[in-house]
Amino acid sequence: MCRSIKTLFNFEPPATDDEVRAAALQFLRKLSGMNAPSHQNERAFERAVDKTYRIARELVDSLVTQSPPRNRELEAARAKLRAAARFGERA
């Protein structure tokens, strides 16, 4: 899976529409191998992003869990620690 796509389910506050759309965009960039589609492919790419966003939003909104929501700030801090351990501290 794309490392830049983040888990969006079960967070407090819930994932925003912008976050879900960004994940859809990253997924389709990876799938298509295009960072930016050509002019000829732009409409098809945007349609795919819109459809993928709607489906992803529906999925995130309909999932249920017994686990308490995760804290965004705490999860971000943990990710930074993992990155520092993996890649070393940046000056």
Salt bridges, closest charged atoms under 4 A:
ASP17 OD1 - ARG57 NH1 2.84
GLU19 OE2 - ARG72 NH1 3.04
GLU42 OE1 - HIS39 ND1 3.55
GLU46 OE1 - ARG21 NH2 3.25
ASP50 OD1 - ARG21 NH1 2.84
ASP61 OD1 - ARG57 NH2 2.95
GLU75 OE2 - ARG78 NH1 3.09
